[in-house]
Amino acid sequence: MEAKAIILGCPFDSLKDLYTILKERASLEVLNIQDIRSFNQSTEVIKLKNGKSLSIQDVKCSFIRYPYDLIPPHNETFELRERTEFLKSIGLLLNTVSVNAIQSTWMLRNRLFSLIEARKYGADVPNSELYQHVIKERNSESRSILKAIGNCFVNESQADVNNTLLSFLRKETDGEDMAFILPANFTDCIDIETYVEVVGVAFTQEAVISEQEYRGYLVGDRFFQYKRASSKFVDRSTSDYLSTSHMLSQNNQKALRSLVDTYNLGYLCFDFIHKDGIDYIVDINPYGSMPNTDSITEVHTALAELMINKATK
């Protein structure tokens, strides 16, 4: 194979729209990590299932959504763990051409660390707290929200999940895959002491209560924002995306630009809530899901253009 290549990879089905756009627009070969048959360390050659081969140096851009924090019980079998490590290995081999530096994604996927880093650059971020062991004394003057510290996906099977913990979880989809997540919820609406007894730790965030909640993206140097549809739940991760004229405040835009520059990221997803004239950034994710609707394709298109430019420069 003489053509230069772009490689995508994800354990879920969430990059299919990006793959489609790249196939339509790129003059380069666009590959899915599932197309790879083998990699030889000595020759640095990737062999494909279709019988063709290419050098690792011929891969000019990659976007591999490696599930670094999917640990047991999610990876309940040896086979699944090994497939995850395969994805990780290819991602590391292509780190120099990756849209996002992999080591940075590992750090910034931690909810507390990413918010602390954003605040350093001037972002408006609500206060958060980490707890270990049973919470006996909490500040009752301000309302808090319980969230997962990292990636909240756990095993699709209930077999290895504590029965008490199941009462805090919600079944959800990621592409065509099913999993349980810990939805954000007010700490005074759940038995948080029981939660900590089961899990051992907890992450809480000062509640910013407003109907104006948004999902944002920074792709290259372009910002995209969408309003989340109203919901009776605190967690709006499944709420529809609505068009909006609201733009993230300038100080937060500057902070996030500094964050991606420092950590060598081409793609960043974030959630923010507007209240009393301030945009509070409540979550940051270097591999957050893109809109999964046919009516919103601009984020996928922007990332595809970024990858094509990176691969052909």
SEPA-655873 format. One line per 3 residues: for each residue x, y, z of N, C-alpha, C, O. Coordinates in steps of 0.001 Angstrom, whole numbers, plus 500000, padded with zeros to 6 digits. Example, Ala and Ser with C-alpha at 12.3 -4.5 7.8 and 13.67 -1.06 7.14 Angstrom:
REM residues 2
513190,494310,507800,512300,495500,507800,513200,496700,507800,514236,496681,508465; 512850,497750,507080,513670,498940,507140,512900,500030,507870,513409,501138,508039
END
This chain:
REM residues 313
500860,498807,500000,500000,500000,500000,500895,501241,500000,501649,501463,500947; 500813,502037,498956,501664,503211,498854,501035,504444,499496,501741,505346,499946; 499727,504477,499534,499046,505660,500070,499305,505811,501553,499409,504826,502285
499407,507050,501987,499513,507325,503413,498176,507028,504066,497147,506961,503394; 498197,506850,505391,496988,506356,506042,496628,507138,507290,497470,507768,507931; 495335,507074,507613,494769,507554,508864,494140,506350,509557,493463,505545,508917
494363,506227,510863,493798,505090,511595,492914,505585,512737,493306,506461,513509; 491719,505010,512830,490789,505261,513935,490669,504006,514777,490813,502893,514271; 490406,504187,516066,490213,503034,516916,489373,503363,518125,489537,504419,518736
488466,502455,518476,487613,502636,519645,487025,501279,520009,486658,500513,519118; 486927,500960,521309,486320,499687,521699,484811,499678,521504,484178,498623,521532; 484238,500872,521304,482801,500987,521102,482535,501367,519644,483439,501322,518810
481321,501730,519353,480929,502030,517986,480769,503525,517757,480105,503938,516806; 481371,504343,518620,481062,505768,518623,481815,506578,517564,481548,507770,517414; 482746,505967,516826,483501,506716,515820,483032,506416,514398,483702,506802,513441
481916,505750,514244,481480,505356,512909,481152,506564,512036,481419,506540,510834; 480572,507630,512621,480248,508820,511829,481519,509541,511382,481599,510027,510253; 482510,509607,512271,483790,510214,511910,484455,509404,510799,485012,509974,509861
484396,508093,510903,484968,507208,509884,484310,507459,508524,484996,507529,507504; 482993,507592,508512,482265,507817,507266,482680,509120,506598,482894,509167,505386; 482792,510182,507399,483177,511482,506845,484599,511445,506315,484878,512003,505254
485500,510799,507036,486881,510683,506578,486956,509903,505261,487701,510282,504357; 486206,508844,505154,486215,508045,503924,485721,508868,502730,486188,508692,501605; 484769,509769,502996,484216,510594,501930,485169,511702,501509,485195,512078,500337
485952,512231,502445,486709,513453,502180,488212,513258,502004,488866,514047,501322; 488762,512208,502616,490222,512066,502626,490726,511383,501364,490127,510419,500888; 491833,511890,500821,492493,511225,499701,493405,510116,500204,493905,509317,499412
493626,510059,501511,494453,509039,502120,493619,507794,502400,492389,507828,502353; 494308,506703,502690,493633,505482,503122,493122,505690,504550,493875,506123,505422; 491862,505386,504787,491271,505512,506114,490997,504110,506644,490252,503336,506042
491616,503798,507785,491534,502454,508337,490926,502473,509727,491088,503432,510480; 490235,501416,510048,489769,501170,511405,490737,500201,512052,491300,499344,511371; 490937,500320,513335,491887,499431,513998,491501,497966,513824,492348,497079,513925
490205,497714,513559,489770,496340,513321,490296,495796,511988,490248,494588,511752; 490804,496687,511106,491362,496241,509828,492757,495648,509978,493261,495013,509051; 493388,495846,511135,494768,495401,511345,494803,493900,511674,494062,493416,512530
495678,493188,510973,495873,491763,511264,497057,491546,512186,496998,490717,513094; 498166,492313,511949,499357,492117,512785,500285,493307,512675,500163,494129,511768; 501221,493386,513620,502288,494388,513585,503585,493695,513934,503651,492946,514909
504629,493940,513135,505940,493342,513372,506887,494386,513928,507107,495427,513307; 507453,494110,515107,508321,495086,515766,509591,495358,514969,510005,496512,514854; 510216,494322,514417,511492,494488,513716,511349,495276,512422,512139,496177,512140
510338,494929,511645,510146,495601,510350,509279,496846,510461,509240,497654,509534; 508578,497015,511591,507636,498114,511811,506583,498156,510699,506223,499221,510197; 506110,496984,510337,505105,496856,509281,503783,496400,509878,503724,495464,510675
502716,497096,509467,501356,496704,509831,500775,495911,508665,500740,496392,507533; 500322,494696,508950,499644,493900,507936,498147,493965,508174,497678,493892,509310; 497402,494105,507079,495961,494270,507160,495239,492974,506803,495811,492082,506176
493998,492886,507203,493206,491687,506946,492949,491480,505464,492678,490359,505033; 493032,492562,504667,492807,492427,503222,494056,491979,502473,494054,491904,501244; 495124,491681,503212,496343,491191,502596,497374,492255,502302,498517,491924,501987
497012,493521,502394,497943,494616,502137,498767,494929,503390,498455,494462,504485; 499811,495720,503208,500693,496096,504311,501048,497574,504206,500954,498173,503135; 501453,498148,505325,501989,499507,505314,502953,499668,506469,502832,499001,507497
503904,500552,506289,504859,500857,507343,504201,501717,508404,503289,502491,508111; 504659,501582,509619,504120,502416,510694,504369,503891,510391,503608,504753,510831; 505444,504189,509630,505746,505576,509267,504757,506136,508240,504680,507350,508047
504010,505259,507588,503027,505711,506604,501703,506118,507229,500832,506653,506544; 501545,505870,508523,500354,506332,509234,500626,507769,509665,501510,508018,510485; 499872,508704,509119,500148,510116,509313,499250,510777,510349,499522,511904,510763
498189,510107,510777,497336,510649,511828,496516,509511,512427,496126,508575,511728; 496261,509604,513725,495440,508587,514394,494562,509234,515458,494897,510273,516027; 493444,508594,515703,492559,508990,516798,492045,507689,517402,491085,507095,516912
492700,507262,518472,492388,505976,519086,491862,506210,520484,492583,506651,521379; 490617,505910,520645,489938,506118,521932,490201,504895,522802,489409,503953,522851; 491329,504944,523478,491765,503801,524284,491096,503813,525651,491193,504811,526365
490419,502732,526036,489703,502712,527320,490631,502394,528477,490512,501340,529102; 491557,503305,528765,492591,503068,529771,492029,502768,531149,492677,502091,531948; 490840,503259,531437,490317,503115,532789,489212,502068,532869,488479,502015,533856
489088,501230,531829,488133,500135,531918,488838,498957,532572,489445,498132,531889; 488760,498882,533856,489444,497850,534624,488426,496834,535126,487224,497085,535030; 488865,495698,535658,487897,494757,536221,486988,495496,537203,487484,496358,537929
485662,495203,537266,485058,494048,536608,484656,494268,535155,484147,493336,534531; 484861,495462,534582,484440,495642,533184,485142,494624,532298,484494,493936,531510; 486469,494522,532421,487221,493556,531630,487232,492234,532375,488255,491826,532925
486086,491571,532389,485916,490398,533237,486612,489162,532697,486787,488188,533429; 487018,489178,531421,487676,488014,530850,489091,488358,530419,489409,489508,530116; 489930,487334,530398,491303,487502,529928,491310,487982,528480,492114,488835,528106
490407,487427,527667,490365,487791,526257,490038,489268,526052,490654,489936,525222; 489083,489767,526800,488705,491168,526656,489831,492085,527113,490080,493124,526501; 490508,491699,528185,491636,492503,528668,492752,492553,527629,493355,493604,527409
493021,491427,526999,494066,491379,525981,493701,492235,524765,494565,492899,524192; 492431,492223,524373,492009,493070,523247,492169,494546,523593,492526,495361,522742; 491900,494877,524851,492098,496251,525301,493570,496637,525230,493903,497746,524811
494451,495730,525634,495892,495999,525592,496393,496102,524155,497344,496835,523880; 495759,495370,523234,496113,495495,521816,495800,496906,521331,496616,497534,520656; 494630,497391,521676,494231,498745,521299,495207,499771,521880,495610,500717,521203
495570,499569,523118,496524,500461,523785,497876,500430,523074,498495,501475,522872; 498335,499242,522697,499641,499104,522050,499694,499868,520734,500657,500587,520470; 498664,499714,519910,498629,500429,518631,498569,501935,518874,499219,502712,518173
497784,502340,519872,497703,503761,520206,499050,504344,520579,499393,505446,520151; 499814,503613,521372,501134,504088,521793,502116,504121,520626,502944,505027,520536; 502029,503154,519747,502898,503140,518570,502670,504372,517691,503590,504860,517035
501435,504864,517691,501067,505996,516836,500972,507305,517606,500386,508270,517116; 501534,507347,518789,501366,508524,519648,501907,509801,519018,501358,510879,519247; 502970,509701,518231,503567,510904,517644,502666,511537,516581,502836,512711,516251
501715,510776,516045,500807,511322,515027,499366,511372,515536,498435,511602,514764; 499195,511159,516821,497856,511126,517391,497262,512519,517514,497985,513481,517776; 495954,512637,517329,495263,513908,517546,495471,514378,518976,495729,515558,519215
495360,513457,519929,495587,513746,521340,496758,512930,521856,496811,511717,521652; 497703,513591,522529,498802,512866,523157,498237,511896,524194,497514,512306,525101; 498564,510622,524061,497916,509602,524883,498190,509797,526364,497285,509639,527183
499428,510140,526726,499724,510321,528148,498890,511449,528750,498545,511410,529932; 498569,512447,527939,497735,513552,528424,496298,513104,528646,495648,513534,529599; 495804,512244,527767,494427,511780,527936,494284,510957,529200,493237,510994,529847
495316,510217,529561,495248,509438,530800,495097,510359,532002,494328,510080,532922; 495837,511456,531982,495782,512375,533119,494480,513166,533149,493838,513282,534193; 494095,513711,531993,492945,514616,531966,491609,513891,532009,490575,514532,532193
491601,512576,531847,490342,511847,532001,489971,511720,533479,488836,511378,533812; 490931,511998,534362,490602,512037,535785,489842,513322,536069,490343,514415,535804; 488647,513196,536601,487735,514338,536731,488334,515448,537596,488275,516616,537213
488900,515113,538735,489436,516142,539634,490648,516833,539019,490737,518061,539038; 491580,516055,538473,492812,516631,537931,492527,517581,536778,493103,518668,536714; 491645,517183,535864,491365,518033,534707,490749,519361,535119,491057,520397,534529
489876,519339,536132,489257,520580,536597,490266,521466,537320,490236,522688,537179; 491155,520854,538091,492202,521627,538763,493098,522314,537740,493442,523485,537894; 493477,521575,536687,494331,522146,535656,493632,523291,534924,494253,524317,534645
492358,523124,534614,491613,524190,533938,491532,525431,534806,491654,526549,534305; 491328,525247,536099,491258,526395,537019,492583,527142,537060,492590,528365,537203; 493701,526438,536940,495015,527084,536931,495127,528123,535814,495814,529136,535950
494433,527845,534706,494496,528747,533554,493375,529774,533553,493208,530516,532585; 492608,529818,534635,491597,530865,534767,490171,530440,534496,489290,531295,534398; 489912,529145,534370,488546,528674,534122,487701,528803,535386,488214,528685,536498
486415,529043,535208,485467,529063,536326,485023,527632,536601,484313,527023,535801; 485450,527108,537738,485213,525704,538076,484631,525622,539482,485207,526198,540405; 483504,524924,539684,482955,524769,541038,483873,523904,541897,484621,523077,541376
483813,524094,543198,484673,523343,544104,484302,521862,544126,483131,521500,544008; 485319,521013,544279,485113,519573,544368,485822,519022,545594,486751,519636,546118; 485374,517859,546043,486005,517198,547184,486105,515703,546931,485217,515100,546328
487207,515109,547405,487394,513667,547391,487235,513133,548807,487747,513717,549763; 486524,512022,548932,486342,511394,550240,486827,509952,550192,486734,509285,549162; 487336,509491,551303,487659,508089,551479,487073,507624,552799,487125,508342,553797
486520,506432,552802,485818,505871,553954,484464,506574,554135,484100,507445,553346; 483756,506201,555143,482405,506707,555348,482428,508198,555650,483246,508666,556442; 481526,508940,555016,481428,510379,555227,480582,510639,556469,479373,510408,556469
481219,511112,557509,480482,511392,558745,480203,512881,558921,479229,513275,559564; 481068,513692,558344,480879,515134,558454,481025,515763,557073,482086,515691,556453; 479949,516377,556603,479984,517060,555315,479408,518457,555476,478588,518715,556357
479852,519338,554615,479352,520707,554659,477908,520720,554174,477651,520485,552994; 476988,520985,555045,475571,520964,554691,475065,522321,554205,473905,522446,553815; 475929,523334,554227,475497,524675,553826,475348,524792,552307,474512,525554,551823
476156,524041,551559,476068,524095,550097,475728,522706,549571,476263,521705,550048; 474842,522652,548594,474405,521382,548037,475494,520815,547118,476138,521554,546373; 475687,519501,547183,476729,518855,546390,476139,517789,545484,475023,517312,545692
476926,517425,544463,476542,516385,543518,477579,515277,543562,478781,515545,543535; 477125,514040,543630,478007,512881,543589,478250,512485,542142,477307,512358,541361; 479520,512289,541782,479892,511845,540444,480966,510767,540563,481588,510607,541613
481173,510033,539475,482289,509095,539428,483595,509883,539309,483621,510948,538693; 484667,509370,539888,485953,510068,539827,486542,509992,538420,487097,510973,537924; 486425,508842,537783,486979,508663,536442,485899,508250,535482,484803,508812,535488
486200,507271,534656,485206,506745,533726,484211,505909,534512,484613,504988,535224; 482941,506202,534402,481944,505563,535249,481369,504291,534659,480422,503739,535221; 481908,503800,533537,481397,502563,532979,481885,501352,533765,483064,501257,534107
480980,500437,534046,481329,499174,534679,480756,498049,533832,480155,498292,532785; 480943,496820,534288,480574,495666,533496,479103,495653,533101,478229,496005,533894; 478844,495240,531859,477463,495095,531410,476744,494016,532208,475544,494111,532465
477491,492995,532593,476912,491908,533382,476775,492325,534838,477656,492997,535373; 475698,491942,535476,475489,492277,536877,476202,491317,537812,476241,491534,539023; 476769,490251,537246,477275,489163,538081,478355,489606,539059,478405,489137,540196
479226,490522,538604,480362,490910,539438,480166,492255,540135,481106,492785,540728; 478959,492809,540069,478691,494107,540670,477932,493921,541977,476937,493199,542042; 478424,494589,543012,477770,494509,544320,476300,494894,544202,475963,495900,543577
475434,494095,544802,473989,494343,544696,473590,495697,545246,472702,496351,544699; 474239,496130,546328,473929,497448,546877,474346,498545,545906,473638,499540,545748; 475490,498367,545258,475969,499353,544296,475021,499473,543102,474864,500560,542547
474394,498381,542707,473479,498413,541566,472355,499416,541756,471829,499953,540781; 471985,499671,542992,470909,500621,543249,471304,502052,542910,470437,502914,542772; 472602,502317,542773,473079,503658,542430,473328,503808,540929,473538,504923,540451
473309,502705,540182,473718,502728,538788,472534,502779,537836,471394,502516,538218; 472834,503129,536574,471824,503180,535531,472390,502526,534273,473534,502777,533893; 471589,501698,533640,472038,501048,532417,471964,502032,531259,470984,502762,531109
473006,502042,530448,473093,503019,529364,473863,502427,528204,474484,501372,528333; 473821,503112,527065,474524,502637,525882,475674,503560,525531,475630,504758,525811; 476708,502993,524914,477787,503758,524299,477953,503164,522905,478581,502118,522736
477389,503836,521917,477313,503235,520605,476350,502063,520668,475193,502224,521054; 476824,500887,520290,475993,499691,520353,476294,498861,521595,475751,497768,521753; 477142,499360,522467,477507,498620,523674,476670,499075,524855,476250,500229,524942
476439,498133,525763,475670,498419,526964,476593,498416,528173,477569,497667,528218; 476283,499250,529144,477062,499291,530370,476227,499944,531451,475158,500491,531180; 476718,499886,532667,476104,500602,533770,476954,501822,534086,478183,501738,534071
476321,502956,534371,477063,504140,534755,476539,504639,536097,475448,504280,536539; 477349,505474,536723,476922,506169,537929,476443,507548,537499,477279,508409,537222; 475140,507799,537430,474655,509121,537034,474876,510133,538148,474771,509800,539328
475184,511369,537769,475336,512425,538772,474024,512606,539524,472945,512535,538935; 474125,512841,540832,472918,513036,541629,473260,513845,542876,474401,513834,543340; 472249,514556,543420,472461,515328,544641,472762,514384,545803,472130,513340,545960
473737,514777,546606,474126,513920,547727,473046,513827,548795,473030,512874,549575; 472130,514815,548844,471058,514735,549836,469856,513947,549313,468857,513787,550013; 469964,513455,548071,468874,512662,547499,469208,511174,547460,468368,510361,547075
470418,510816,547852,470823,509417,547881,471499,509128,549210,471842,510050,549950; 471688,507881,549507,472358,507475,550734,473856,507421,550466,474417,506357,550205; 474494,508588,550537,475900,508658,550146,476799,507885,551112,477840,507364,550711
476398,507810,552388,477207,507049,553330,477250,505576,552933,478293,504928,553025; 476103,505055,552490,476069,503665,552035,476907,503500,550777,477609,502501,550617; 476832,504489,549878,477637,504446,548650,479125,504354,548995,479843,503541,548414
479588,505172,549928,481004,505170,550294,481378,503880,551013,482494,503381,550861; 480463,503347,551784,480736,502067,552436,481001,500982,551395,481865,500127,551592; 480259,501016,550288,480396,500003,549246,481621,500266,548377,482424,499363,548143
481766,501503,547897,482829,501841,546955,484151,502133,547661,485218,501794,547151; 484079,502756,548826,485290,503098,549571,485736,504528,549395,486441,505069,550247; 485324,505169,548270,485702,506556,547997,484518,507261,547343,483555,506622,546917
484606,508584,547270,483552,509358,546595,484116,510684,546109,485053,511233,546688; 483524,511182,545033,483851,512498,544478,482577,513326,544503,481553,512910,543962; 482634,514489,545125,481479,515377,545130,481875,516734,544568,483021,517169,544691
480907,517388,543951,481137,518685,543332,480047,519647,543771,478869,519295,543824; 480462,520869,544085,479499,521902,544457,478449,522046,543354,478795,522210,542184; 477187,521987,543722,476110,522017,542737,475920,523417,542162,475833,524402,542895
475859,523479,540838,475489,524704,540130,474126,524419,539502,474039,523700,538507; 473085,524968,540070,471723,524621,539669,471188,525654,538684,470983,526819,539027; 470967,525202,537458,470474,526090,536410,469931,525244,535273,470399,524128,535046
468946,525770,534558,468419,525076,533389,469344,525217,532189,469198,524505,531196; 470301,526142,532286,471178,526421,531151,472447,525575,531243,473494,526043,531691; 472331,524327,530813,473470,523407,530808,473866,523118,529365,473008,522964,528495
475185,523046,529117,475690,522950,527749,476760,521866,527622,477473,521552,528575; 476849,521311,526423,477965,520454,526037,478798,521231,525029,478265,521794,524072; 480121,521258,525253,481007,522003,524368,482143,521139,523841,482491,520113,524425
482709,521577,522729,483843,520896,522113,484862,521940,521672,484501,523029,521226; 486124,521597,521800,487203,522389,521231,487956,521463,520287,488653,520547,520724; 487810,521711,518988,488447,520889,517966,489440,521770,517231,489050,522683,516503
490725,521497,517422,491728,522417,516893,491581,523747,517600,491757,523823,518816; 491262,524798,516860,491055,526114,517489,489592,526547,517417,489287,527723,517614; 488685,525607,517137,487268,525947,516953,486422,525423,518113,486539,524265,518513
485570,526298,518641,484637,525925,519697,483259,525626,519100,482804,526289,518168; 482612,524604,519670,481235,524258,519337,480465,524061,520641,480960,523421,521569; 479246,524614,520708,478451,524505,521924,477015,524138,521599,476457,524581,520594
476423,523320,522467,475033,522899,522316,474370,522915,523688,474966,522535,524695; 473126,523363,523696,472385,523356,524953,471796,521975,525179,471333,521320,524245; 471819,521544,526431,471206,520278,526790,469709,520485,527019,469301,521448,527669
468902,519584,526486,467462,519663,526706,467153,519486,528186,467883,518806,528908; 466066,520105,528626,465669,520021,530031,465416,518573,530430,465020,517738,529617; 465658,518306,531709,465458,516956,532224,465088,517042,533692,465483,517977,534388
464332,516068,534158,463996,516013,535580,465152,515458,536404,465130,515505,537634; 466179,514921,535700,467326,514343,536376,468486,515343,536447,468605,516230,535602; 469337,515186,537465,470551,515996,537561,471484,515654,536401,472067,516541,535779
471615,514372,536123,472484,513913,535047,471782,514090,533695,470711,513529,533464; 472399,514878,532806,471784,515128,531494,472600,514498,530372,472523,514942,529227; 473370,513483,530686,474232,512879,529673,473453,512275,528518,473994,512108,527425
472176,511943,528752,471362,511384,527671,470400,512405,527066,469609,512062,526187; 470458,513652,527525,469552,514681,527012,469943,515094,525593,471117,515045,525225; 468955,515499,524807,469196,515903,523427,470055,517170,523358,470071,517979,524285
470767,517321,522239,471531,518527,521957,470641,519503,521205,469987,519132,520230; 470617,520745,521658,469828,521782,521008,470759,522900,520535,471753,523202,521196; 470442,523506,519407,471249,524621,518929,471117,525798,519889,470088,525968,520542
472158,526598,519967,472161,527728,520892,473023,528854,520350,473975,528618,519607; 472682,530075,520725,473508,531228,520361,474492,531562,521478,475354,532427,521321; 474354,530864,522613,475236,531143,523750,476642,530644,523456,476826,529518,522995
477620,531479,523720,479016,531116,523535,479717,531061,524884,479449,531882,525760; 480592,530118,525047,481378,530018,526261,482121,531323,526502,482646,531926,525566; 482167,531759,527759,482793,533042,528095,484256,533073,527656,484914,532036,527571
484750,534273,527380,486098,534441,526852,487176,533923,527800,488156,533329,527352; 487006,534144,529114,488032,533675,530040,488108,532147,530051,489190,531578,530192; 486953,531481,529899,486962,530019,529845,487511,529506,528524,488199,528486,528492
487214,530207,527433,487799,529823,526150,489325,529919,526214,490035,529024,525756; 489808,531007,526782,491254,531190,526903,491873,530099,527771,492946,529582,527458; 491190,529749,528868,491704,528714,529781,491781,527360,529081,492773,526645,529221
490745,527007,528331,490740,525707,527663,491747,525665,526517,492352,524625,526258; 491925,526789,525835,492970,526832,524793,494345,526593,525420,495167,525871,524857; 494591,527191,526567,495870,526992,527258,496019,525540,527696,497110,524974,527635
494919,524942,528137,494948,523547,528578,495326,522618,527430,496200,521766,527588; 494674,522774,526269,494967,521872,525152,496373,522129,524586,497023,521204,524099; 496834,523367,524649,498195,523664,524187,499224,522991,525095,500199,522412,524616
499002,523070,526389,499933,522474,527351,499984,520958,527219,501054,520354,527296; 498822,520351,527020,498742,518887,527008,498698,518289,525601,498458,517093,525442; 498926,519114,524589,499043,518636,523210,497798,517864,522776,497875,516697,522392
496662,518532,522845,495384,517944,522458,494811,518659,521238,494892,519883,521132; 494239,517897,520329,493542,518482,519193,492041,518423,519359,491295,519051,518607; 491597,517651,520365,490164,517451,520587,489888,517436,522079,490571,516757,522844
488874,518196,522484,488495,518245,523894,486990,518419,523998,486396,519215,523272; 486382,517678,524896,484948,517768,525170,484772,518291,526599,485565,517964,527482; 483742,519097,526822,483530,519644,528162,482058,519970,528363,481321,520191,527402
481645,519998,529610,480287,520385,529987,480363,521638,530843,481261,521768,531674; 479424,522568,530645,479396,523763,531479,477964,524193,531740,477051,523889,530973; 477793,524905,532840,476482,525391,533259,476554,526904,533425,477461,527423,534076
475592,527605,532831,475550,529064,532910,474614,529483,534037,473442,529105,534064; 475151,530270,534965,474338,530770,536077,474862,532121,536530,476064,532299,536726; 473949,533074,536694,474298,534419,537201,475440,535037,536399,476335,535663,536968
475409,534862,535075,476400,535490,534212,477732,534780,534132,478655,535286,533493; 477864,533623,534761,479132,532888,534783,478929,531508,534158,477928,530842,534424; 479887,531081,533323,479892,529726,532771,480795,528858,533646,482013,529036,533663
480196,527930,534360,480961,527039,535239,481264,525732,534497,480349,525005,534110; 482537,525444,534305,482932,524193,533674,482876,523087,534722,483566,523148,535740; 482053,522082,534464,481817,521035,535466,482442,519699,535074,482597,518826,535928
482800,519522,533818,483429,518269,533379,484297,518521,532162,483975,519351,531312; 485413,517787,532087,486328,517861,530954,486706,516441,530570,486999,515616,531435; 486700,516156,529270,487010,514803,528811,487721,514872,527457,487122,515325,526482
488980,514436,527372,489700,514484,526088,489216,513475,525061,489645,513511,523907; 488319,512568,525468,487747,511610,524527,486234,511536,524655,485642,510493,524380; 485597,512633,525073,484153,512647,525234,483428,512359,523932,483907,512700,522851
482268,511727,524049,481493,511326,522876,481034,512532,522064,480665,513568,522616; 481064,512378,520758,480550,513409,519856,479041,513257,519707,478500,512195,520015; 478354,514294,519241,476899,514199,519065,476526,512991,518211,477095,512784,517139
475573,512199,518686,475178,510995,517936,473838,511201,517253,472900,510419,517405; 473788,512285,516497,472559,512606,515768,472905,513053,514352,473919,513716,514138; 472068,512692,513394,472325,513057,511998,472209,514553,511756,472733,515061,510765
471529,515267,512651,471312,516697,512446,472503,517536,512899,472582,518720,512571; 473429,516940,513646,474615,517663,514116,475854,516896,513677,476197,515866,514259; 476520,517403,512651,477707,516733,512126,478942,517627,512136,480024,517199,511732
478787,518865,512596,479894,519817,512477,481090,519439,513332,482223,519747,512962; 480874,518779,514470,482001,518360,515304,482783,517248,514603,484011,517285,514540; 482052,516259,514078,482715,515191,513330,483477,515763,512135,484611,515368,511865
482841,516697,511422,483465,517286,510234,484723,518064,510606,485739,517972,509917; 484656,518826,511691,485822,519607,512125,486978,518686,512506,488130,518968,512176; 486676,517588,513199,487734,516652,513576,488294,515946,512346,489500,515720,512256
487431,515600,511406,487902,514979,510168,488838,515926,509415,489888,515502,508934; 488463,517207,509310,489305,518184,508624,490640,518354,509339,491686,518463,508699; 490599,518375,510672,491840,518493,511442,492759,517310,511152,493964,517483,510970
492182,516101,511110,492986,514902,510879,493556,514879,509471,494711,514503,509269; 492751,515277,508502,493236,515308,507121,494371,516324,506973,495375,516037,506323; 494220,517504,507569,495265,518532,507511,496542,518047,508191,497645,518280,507696
496385,517374,509325,497546,516866,510050,498261,515785,509243,499490,515702,509255; 497488,514963,508546,498058,513852,507788,498706,514277,506487,499584,513584,505974; 498285,515404,505952,498765,515807,504620,499727,516981,504659,500235,517390,503615
499986,517525,505821,500870,518710,505865,502323,518313,505605,503207,519170,505603
END
